Amino acid sequence: MTPIIAADLDTILDAPLAWERFAGKTILIAGAGGFLPAWMVWTLARLNQRSGRAPCRIIALVRDPKRAEARLGHLATDPNVLLVQADVAQVSADVLAQFGPFSFLIHAASAAAPTAYLKDPVGTVLANIVGVNTLLDLARRDGAEGVLYFSSGEVYGETGPGLISESDYGYLDPTKLRSCYGEAKRAAETLCVAHHEQFGVPVRIVRPLHTYGPGISLNDGRVFSDFVADIVSRRDLVLRSDGSAKRPFCYVADATLGFFTVLLKGNDATPYMVGNPQGLVSIKELALLLTREAFPERGLSVRFASPEDALPKTPISGSLPDIRRIQHLGWVPTTSVITGFRRTVMSFESQGSQLA
């Protein structure tokens, strides 16, 4: 763990949330080897070190041992963290029950980058439907205090520019392969609501938007990951589109605090958008900010890819997230784009490696 990550975790835990609710509890985190859920694991492990209360027990469900080792390997000797290798789409509630009973369950097991979910669309759908159903069933049986489902901004479909809230939805064609992710997230949210209404499961939903920070995969094909990899490697930043698409970039420490805020304070069966409206910039603007303001001393340039390497223009131009619902819970992002990306690059450079 880098000093930047450690400082970010302490900032998260300094927030006025009811962290004592985790004391002595067992928490299941599915997909724990992924970027966002790994931050949930790190935060809880850091809480154990700081709190002075009975430690929580973290059951980290992972499908890819190599990726889990990269992100969670430093916790291998932590007696309160247990890594369990299993595919959430295939493992049964009975198998998972042997590690419980669980007070809290977090489902964040799914491919998230297009390069990943387009390679395994069936697995993506099943992780978000079969896997979610398994955890919700387990939560009902254990009488869990809270369940957190990681959905996505992809549920909004094709939206135009302007303000978008949790109740706004655009077009999403279920027959397009790329829709395997967005449609699976939509169906899983419906399943969460159904379990709450029919069985009283206390499930909350978060919809993260374009989250970046230390620990991101630098080879997943997403443009902000490419930019960080380029800066770490001292390469010019290459735009493979016209760069006009806008995205609201949110630093991962801010987002992680948002996730815990929803888990501990959110309303059941209710989606909360976790994004940073102040971070809304176009891809071209982001590249220029990084080269000219965040890292001007490196002398990097921004250039366009050759026509044969260019990507097709995205139909989603970018919307401004309306985060008033989660703001009512007391959460607001505070990290600027420049500060967040500087911390991300410096974190990677301080460890001398790139996480897969």
Secondary structure, DSSP 8 states (H G I E B T S, - for coil): --HHHHHHHHHHHTSSS-GGGGTT-EEEEETTTSHHHHHHHHHHHHHHHHH-S---EEEEEES-HHHHHHHHGGGTT-TTEEEEE--TTT--HHHHHTT---SEEEE--S--SHHHHTT-HHHHHHHHHHHHHHHHHHHHHHT-SEEEEE--GGGG-B--SSEE-TT---B--TTSTTHHHHHHHHHHHHHHHHHHHHH---EEEEEE-SEE-TT--TTS--HHHHHHHHHHTT--EEESS-S--EEE-EEHHHHHHHHHHHHHH--TT-EEEE--GGGEEEHHHHHHHIIIIISGGG---EEE--GGG-----S----EE--HHHHTTT------HHHHHHHHHHHHHHHTS---
